[in-house]
Amino acid sequence: MKQLTKESLPTPFEVPEPDRVEEVRLPDGNVVLLRRHGNREGLRLLVSHGNGFAVDMYYPLWGRFLDTFEVIVFDVRNHGWNPVGDVAGHNIPQLIKDFEIIPREVELRFGTKPTFGVYHSLSALAACLSPTRGEEYAGLFLLDPPICRPGITYEQFEVAVNVMVRRTRRRQVRFDSLQQCTELFRSSPAYRRTVDGACNLIARSTLRWDSEARSFVLRCPRGHEALILTYFSVYTVLVNFEDMRCPVKALGADPTLHHAFLPSFRLDEMMACSYDFLPDTTHMLFLEKPDLCAASLEEFFEESGLVR
């Protein structure tokens, strides 16, 4: 595979239109849209995102593979392109069920082929806790998965989650323009390490125009986002990588840095999978060093023996 650099994609990032969109209606009536990009003849990447985010935000990473892979992206329920449903159905057990159903639906609609899951944070957690334990994948590549064993680090994690819940419930929900939101992100310490154009991409991916309010609003309501966070730490202790039925690689943020989102940990000490971390990155590593994330993903493909 060719060497990738920061200059491989234009800035600001323009997410291309998918060549096909499929609507998956989940058993409770919620809807998830599957969008296909890239090379239909290639192996498949199935990509999703973290809590409160949207998969288009990850284009600086998955956009690098469009020439060689069929890339199918989807937003977690009530995020991104998906319609917003009742908050009562927005919880981690339901998301885990979704991540059992969605790979099956991808096969039914797009055909069977070796598929790598590329998941960050919340989607990584849901994929690992799916009852299938990853048997439908050729491999799982997890970006900074929120996994923490009981002990002092878990107590720190729980404190951080509670801080994030309070912060999320106070989030600004309406913006006069995308530029206003972009500038807010640029001024936030949480996004200061991201590459040029990333803050604008985040604004475009996580906001939608509300014609009644005549303003831009969050695609995922802050109440939905906060509800997931409220119970986050309960599920982080349940992942057992020894039970996984496919190869797994975790690429973490720098565990020595002060965290702006969730703290990162040295996962190699507590799980049976390949682990590495990117120095000087945070939970937003896919927008801070997308070139190095892509290189790590390439290595994972090559280790699988399916990609040369």
C-alpha positions in Angstrom: 0.0 0.0 0.0 1.3 3.5 -0.8 2.8 5.8 1.8 0.2 8.2 3.3 1.0 11.7 4.5 -1.0 14.7 5.9 -1.1 16.1 2.4 -3.0 13.1 1.0 -6.3 14.9 1.6 -7.4 18.5 0.9 -7.9 21.0 3.7 -10.6 22.0 4.6 -11.9 18.4 4.4 -14.8 17.9 2.0 -16.6 14.6 2.6 -17.7 13.1 -0.7 -21.2 12.0 -1.4 -21.7 8.3 -0.9 -22.5 6.2 -4.0 -25.2 4.3 -2.2 -27.3 4.9 1.0 -29.3 2.1 2.7 -31.8 2.6 5.5 -31.7 0.0 8.3 -34.8 0.1 10.5 -33.9 -1.4 13.9 -36.4 -3.6 15.8 -37.5 -0.6 18.0 -38.2 1.6 15.0 -35.0 3.6 15.2 -33.2 4.2 11.9 -29.5 3.9 10.9 -28.3 5.0 7.5 -25.5 3.0 5.9 -23.4 5.0 3.3 -21.0 3.4 0.9 -17.9 5.0 -0.5 -14.7 3.9 -2.2 -13.8 0.9 -4.3 -16.5 -1.7 -4.5 -14.0 -4.4 -5.5 -11.8 -3.9 -2.5 -12.1 -5.4 1.0 -14.5 -3.7 3.3 -14.0 -1.2 6.1 -17.0 -0.6 8.4 -16.5 2.7 10.3 -18.3 4.4 13.2 -17.6 7.0 15.9 -17.6 8.2 19.5 -20.4 9.6 21.7 -21.8 12.9 20.5 -19.7 12.8 17.3 -20.5 11.8 13.7 -18.7 9.4 11.3 -18.0 12.2 8.8 -15.7 13.7 11.3 -13.4 10.7 10.7 -13.0 11.4 7.0 -9.3 12.5 7.5 -8.8 8.8 8.4 -11.2 6.7 6.4 -10.9 9.0 3.3 -7.4 7.8 2.8 -8.6 4.3 1.9 -11.2 5.0 -0.7 -9.0 3.9 -3.6 -8.4 0.4 -2.3 -11.3 -0.4 0.1 -15.0 -0.4 0.0 -15.7 1.9 2.9 -19.1 1.8 4.6 -19.7 4.4 7.2 -22.6 4.7 9.6 -23.6 7.0 12.5 -24.6 5.5 15.9 -28.4 5.8 16.4 -29.6 9.4 17.0 -26.3 10.8 15.7 -25.1 12.3 12.4 -27.3 11.6 9.4 -29.7 9.5 11.4 -33.1 10.8 12.5 -33.4 11.5 16.2 -35.5 9.1 18.2 -36.9 9.0 21.7 -34.2 9.3 24.4 -35.8 6.4 26.2 -34.3 4.1 23.5 -30.9 5.7 23.7 -28.8 3.5 26.0 -25.7 1.3 25.8 -27.5 -2.1 25.9 -29.5 -0.9 22.9 -26.4 0.2 21.1 -24.8 -3.2 21.8 -27.8 -4.8 20.1 -27.4 -2.4 17.1 -23.8 -3.5 16.7 -24.9 -7.1 16.4 -27.6 -6.2 13.8 -25.7 -3.7 11.6 -22.9 -5.9 10.3 -25.5 -8.5 9.3 -27.5 -5.8 7.4 -24.3 -4.7 5.7 -23.7 -8.2 4.4 -27.4 -8.6 3.3 -27.3 -5.3 1.4 -23.8 -5.1 0.1 -22.7 -8.7 -0.1 -20.3 -10.9 1.8 -16.6 -10.1 1.9 -13.8 -9.8 4.5 -14.7 -6.8 6.7 -12.5 -4.8 9.1 -14.3 -2.8 11.8 -12.7 0.6 12.5 -14.3 2.0 15.6 -13.6 4.8 18.1 -14.6 5.2 21.7 -18.3 4.4 22.1 -18.6 2.4 18.9 -15.5 0.4 19.9 -17.1 -0.4 23.3 -20.4 -1.5 21.6 -18.6 -3.7 19.0 -16.6 -5.4 21.7 -19.6 -6.1 23.9 -21.7 -7.4 21.0 -22.8 -11.1 21.6 -20.9 -12.1 18.4 -17.6 -11.0 20.0 -16.4 -9.9 16.6 -16.7 -13.2 14.7 -18.2 -11.3 11.7 -15.0 -9.3 11.2 -11.6 -10.1 9.7 -10.3 -7.8 12.4 -11.2 -4.9 14.7 -9.2 -1.7 14.8 -10.1 0.3 17.9 -9.2 3.9 18.4 -8.8 4.8 22.0 -11.4 2.3 23.3 -12.9 3.3 26.7 -11.9 0.2 28.6 -10.8 0.3 32.2 -10.4 -2.4 34.9 -11.5 -1.9 38.5 -9.0 -0.1 40.8 -7.6 3.3 41.2 -7.6 4.0 37.5 -11.3 3.1 37.3 -12.1 5.5 40.1 -10.2 8.3 38.1 -12.1 7.2 35.0 -15.5 7.5 36.8 -14.6 10.9 38.1 -13.7 12.1 34.5 -17.0 10.6 33.2 -19.0 12.5 35.8 -17.2 15.8 34.9 -18.1 15.1 31.2 -21.7 14.5 32.0 -22.0 17.9 33.7 -20.1 19.6 30.9 -22.3 17.9 28.2 -25.6 19.0 29.9 -24.3 22.6 29.7 -23.3 22.4 26.0 -24.4 25.2 23.7 -27.2 23.7 21.5 -27.8 26.5 19.0 -25.4 28.4 16.7 -26.1 31.3 14.4 -23.5 29.9 11.9 -21.1 27.0 11.3 -18.3 29.5 11.7 -19.5 30.4 15.2 -19.3 26.8 16.2 -15.9 26.3 14.4 -14.4 29.2 16.4 -15.8 27.8 19.6 -14.0 24.5 18.9 -10.8 26.3 17.9 -10.8 28.2 21.3 -11.2 24.9 23.3 -8.2 23.2 24.8 -9.8 19.9 23.8 -9.3 20.6 20.1 -6.0 22.6 20.1 -4.0 19.7 18.8 -6.2 18.9 15.8 -5.0 19.5 12.2 -6.0 22.5 10.1 -9.6 22.3 9.0 -10.7 19.8 11.6 -12.8 22.2 13.7 -14.8 23.2 10.7 -15.3 19.6 9.8 -16.5 18.8 13.3 -19.0 21.7 13.1 -20.3 20.6 9.7 -20.6 17.0 10.9 -22.3 17.5 14.2 -24.7 20.4 13.4 -27.8 20.6 11.2 -29.9 23.5 10.1 -33.2 23.9 12.0 -35.5 26.0 9.7 -38.0 26.6 12.5 -35.3 27.8 15.0 -33.4 29.5 12.1 -30.2 28.3 13.6 -27.8 25.4 13.6 -28.5 22.7 16.3 -26.8 19.6 17.5 -27.5 16.5 15.4 -27.3 14.4 18.6 -29.2 16.2 21.4 -27.1 16.9 24.5 -29.5 14.9 26.6 -28.9 11.8 24.5 -25.2 12.3 24.7 -25.2 12.9 28.5 -27.4 9.8 29.1 -24.8 7.5 27.4 -22.0 9.1 29.5 -24.0 8.6 32.7 -23.7 4.8 32.5 -20.4 4.7 30.5 -18.2 3.5 33.3 -20.5 0.6 34.2 -19.7 -1.0 30.8 -16.0 -0.2 30.5 -15.1 -3.1 32.9 -17.0 -5.7 30.9 -14.8 -6.1 27.9 -12.7 -9.3 27.9 -10.4 -9.4 24.9 -9.6 -13.1 25.5 -13.2 -13.8 24.4 -12.9 -12.0 21.1 -13.2 -14.1 18.0 -11.2 -12.0 15.6 -7.8 -10.2 15.7 -8.0 -6.9 17.6 -5.7 -4.0 17.6 -6.1 -1.0 19.9 -4.5 2.4 19.2 -4.7 4.6 22.2 -4.0 8.2 23.0 -1.0 9.2 25.0 -1.7 7.9 28.5 0.7 10.4 30.0 -1.2 13.5 28.9 -3.8 15.4 30.8 -7.1 14.4 29.2 -9.7 16.8 27.9 -12.3 14.0 27.2 -11.7 10.6 28.7 -8.4 9.5 30.3 -6.3 7.0 28.3 -4.7 3.9 29.8 -1.9 1.5 28.9 -4.1 -1.2 27.6 -1.3 -3.7 27.0 -1.2 -4.5 30.7 -4.8 -5.7 30.9 -5.9 -7.2 27.6 -5.1 -9.9 25.1 -4.7 -7.9 22.0 -2.2 -5.8 20.1 -1.8 -2.4 21.6 0.1 0.8 20.8 -0.4 4.5 21.5 0.4 7.7 19.7 2.6 10.1 21.7 1.3 13.6 22.1 -2.3 12.8 21.2 -5.6 12.8 23.1 -8.9 11.1 22.6 -9.1 13.1 19.3 -6.1 11.3 17.9 -7.8 10.6 14.6 -8.0 14.4 14.0 -4.6 15.2 15.6 -2.4 12.7 13.8 -4.6 11.1 11.1 -1.5 10.1 9.0 -0.1 8.0 11.9 -3.5 6.5 12.6 -3.7 5.5 9.0 -0.2 4.0 9.0 -1.1 1.9 12.1 -4.3 0.7 10.4 -2.3 -0.2 7.3 0.1 -2.3 9.5 -3.0 -4.1 11.0 -4.2 -4.9 7.5 -0.9 -6.3 6.5 -0.6 -8.4 9.7 -4.0 -10.0 8.8 -2.5 -11.5 5.7 -5.5 -10.3 3.6 -3.8 -7.1 2.4 -0.4 -6.9 0.9 
